[in-house]
């Protein structure tokens, strides 16, 4: 029998599938709050690029979770939105 080694992302996707509805609610709440922080900080910027970027990723995360997308999409888009919103917050606080 061949042993299957799962990487970090696959383990998260499997855990998400087991506890889908609890994790969905938590992921929507976390990402909506973090996206709001990023959008609020980027609203005062000269460019609307940062605001539209964080709004797009946050809404994409909420849409795929509410639509009950495949686990890998849900987890992947959640982490992508987290990275983008964190980058926007760091840029707005320390660089721009």
C-alpha positions as CSV (number, residue, x, y, z in Angstrom):
1,X,0.0,0.0,0.0
2,X,1.3,3.4,-1.0
3,X,1.4,6.1,1.7
4,X,0.0,9.4,0.6
5,X,1.8,12.5,1.9
6,X,-0.4,15.5,2.0
7,X,1.1,19.0,1.9
8,X,0.0,21.8,4.1
9,X,-2.5,23.1,1.6
10,X,-4.1,19.7,1.0
11,X,-4.4,19.1,4.8
12,X,-6.2,22.5,5.2
13,X,-8.6,21.6,2.3
14,X,-9.4,18.2,3.9
15,X,-10.0,19.9,7.2
16,X,-12.2,22.5,5.5
17,X,-14.3,19.7,3.9
18,X,-14.8,18.0,7.3
19,X,-15.9,21.2,9.1
20,X,-17.2,23.1,6.1
21,X,-20.0,25.2,7.6
22,X,-18.3,26.2,10.8
23,X,-15.1,27.2,9.0
24,X,-17.1,29.0,6.2
25,X,-18.7,31.2,8.8
26,X,-15.4,31.9,10.5
27,X,-13.6,32.6,7.2
28,X,-16.3,35.0,6.0
29,X,-16.2,36.9,9.3
30,X,-12.4,37.1,9.5
31,X,-11.9,38.1,5.9
32,X,-14.7,40.6,5.9
33,X,-13.2,42.3,9.0
34,X,-9.7,42.2,7.6
35,X,-10.8,43.4,4.2
36,X,-12.7,46.3,5.9
37,X,-9.5,47.4,7.7
38,X,-7.5,47.3,4.4
39,X,-10.3,49.2,2.5
40,X,-10.5,51.8,5.3
41,X,-6.8,52.4,5.2
42,X,-6.6,52.5,1.4
43,X,-9.5,54.8,1.1
44,X,-7.4,57.9,1.9
45,X,-4.8,56.9,-0.8
46,X,-4.4,58.9,-4.0
47,X,-5.0,55.8,-6.1
48,X,-8.2,53.8,-6.1
49,X,-6.1,50.7,-7.1
50,X,-5.5,49.6,-3.5
51,X,-9.2,50.0,-2.5
52,X,-10.4,48.1,-5.6
53,X,-7.8,45.4,-5.0
54,X,-8.7,44.6,-1.5
55,X,-12.4,44.9,-2.2
56,X,-12.1,42.5,-5.2
57,X,-10.3,39.8,-3.2
58,X,-12.5,40.1,-0.2
59,X,-15.7,39.9,-2.3
60,X,-14.2,37.0,-4.2
61,X,-13.5,35.2,-1.0
62,X,-17.1,35.8,0.3
63,X,-18.6,34.7,-3.0
64,X,-16.8,31.4,-3.3
65,X,-17.6,30.6,0.3
66,X,-21.3,31.5,0.1
67,X,-21.5,29.6,-3.2
68,X,-20.0,26.5,-1.5
69,X,-17.2,26.1,-3.9
70,X,-14.7,23.3,-3.9
71,X,-12.5,23.1,-0.8
72,X,-9.3,23.9,-2.6
73,X,-10.8,27.0,-4.1
74,X,-12.3,28.2,-0.8
75,X,-9.0,27.7,1.1
76,X,-6.8,29.1,-1.7
77,X,-8.9,32.2,-2.3
78,X,-9.1,32.8,1.5
79,X,-5.3,32.7,1.8
80,X,-4.9,34.8,-1.3
81,X,-7.3,37.4,0.1
82,X,-5.5,37.4,3.4
83,X,-2.1,37.9,1.7
84,X,-3.4,40.7,-0.5
85,X,-5.2,42.5,2.3
86,X,-2.2,42.2,4.6
87,X,0.0,43.6,1.9
88,X,-2.3,46.5,1.4
89,X,-2.4,47.3,5.1
90,X,1.4,47.1,5.4
91,X,1.8,49.3,2.3
92,X,-0.7,51.9,3.6
93,X,0.7,52.0,7.1
94,X,4.5,52.0,6.4
95,X,5.2,52.8,2.7
96,X,2.6,55.1,1.2
